[in-house]
């Protein structure tokens, strides 16, 4: 079993900035360099993380990033980076047409990525995702603190 910790490598501009620019008739493109860091989850008295994020804003930001990509693999990576940066928690993106199972997620966002049906899973505590189908960026991706054993990823 391999233990990995991945840092946040991509952040995007807030949805408010994108919405404001588009409302003014300008074209706005969200890039990693424009990002604002996500607030870290706060620990409760019991030690569990309290996750406070805006699901609508994150869903919109993911859709914006996905639409900027030319290929499905790049779009899945963009969705993963945006979801991680905006939420501050462990994240997995999975193709719904694959044999994938998830447990322990606190929220799931369903979306279309370049003609494919996907789910973005958010984990603020121990959780896991297992891919019993094909791997590769067009089928799944994950980011955060995790152990990986073959096609099973366990988040911490």
Beta strands, then each sheet from edge to edge (+ up, - down):
strand 1: 2-5
strand 2: 42-43
strand 3: 49-50
strand 4: 90-95
strand 5: 100-103
strand 6: 107-113
strand 7: 116-123
strand 8: 127-131
strand 9: 140-143
strand 10: 145-149
strand 11: 152-155
sheet 1: 1+ 10- 11+ 8- 5+
sheet 2: 2+ 3-
sheet 3: 6+ 7- 4+ 9-
end
